[in-house]
């Protein structure tokens, strides 16, 4: 689904990532770890075409990212749901309208959208927040709304950048359970996190591969995690 072959990425002439090779197979679950500034967010952006490698190649669903134009990247992104760390929303739109925004942008809004949207909002536990505005949500509710927005196009891959970074442990476990359930439905999931406790909790419920960015490259983390 997503394949990186000897990928490198440099920022302002300084190498941030080098010699990274990885295949994300269908239905797999991955954690991505590493210290702040190691390049986790950059790595995720390479995986969904927001950045193009300065060396090596990235293929997403068989297509070389470097050969994609803006329209091709936008079309590919319908199959990759991204939960961003900062959870930005349009504050003048309701939560439901924010979640449904990718449907409108991609021209996929349909008359039965309300029923599907209601089901998705219920699945992430936001049944009573349909008409709320984003500033009225708690941190955990914002993260669940961000997850719902990432899922609205029914993507094959879910990439989550520190999805539990701003919530308490109970809420982080709830978000983790949702992501594990998505994986059991056949979705490929990658979570970037610095929370080793979250990884330990997950490994009791899902077969997860743990990857760590160290010294600008990607390594398989030890079993002690």
Residue, then its C-alpha position, 0 to 999 in steps of 0.5 A: x500500500x505504502x512503500x518507502x525505498x531508501x528514502x531521504x528528506x532534507x530540510x534547508x540542506x540539513x538531512x532530517x531522514x536518511x536511508x529509510x525503507x519500509x512497507x506498510x502492508x494491508x491490515x497492519x498496525x504500526x507505532x512510530x516512536x522517537x524523540x521530539x524533532x526526530x522527524x516523526x511528523x515529516x515521516x508521516x507526511x512522506x507517507x501521504x504525499x504532503x512532502x516528496x522525498x529528496x532521495x529515494x522513492x515513495x510509492x502509495x498504492x503503486x504510484x510514485x509520489x514524485x510523479x504525481x501532480x496536485x490533482x493526483x495527490x488529492x485523489x490518492x488522499x481519499x484513501x489515506x485518513x490523517x489525524x493531525x496533532x493540532x486538530x484544526x477545525x473551522x470554528x464557524x462550522x458545526x462539528x458535524x459540518x467539520x467532520x463532513x468537510x472532506x466529502x464536500x471538498x472531494x465532491x462526494x456529498x450525497x443525499x444520504x450523507x446525514x445518516x452515514x454521518x450520524x452513524x460515524x459520529x455515534x461510533x466515536x462517541x459524539x452523538x450529542x455534539x452534532x450541532x456544537x461548535x469546535x470551541x465548545x469541545x473538550x480535548x478528547x472530543x476534538x481528537x474524536x472529531x478529528x478521527x471521525x473527519x479522517x474516516x469520513x471517506x472510508x480510507x484504507x490507511x489511517x495515519x495518526x500524529x500524536x493522537x493522544x498527546x493532549x488527552x488524559x490516560x482514560x481518553x487515550x485508551x478510548x482513542x486507542x480502542x477505536x484505532x484497534x477496532x479500525x485495524x480489525x476492520x482491515x484498515x492499515x494503521x500507523x500511530x506516531x507517539x512518544x507514549x511508551x505506556x500507550x504502546x504497551x497497552x496496545x500490544x496486549x490487544x493487537x499485533x503491532x510493529x514498533x518503529x523508532x526514528x533514531x539518528x535520522x533512520x528507521x529501526x525496529x524497536x526492541x521487545x522491551x517496549 
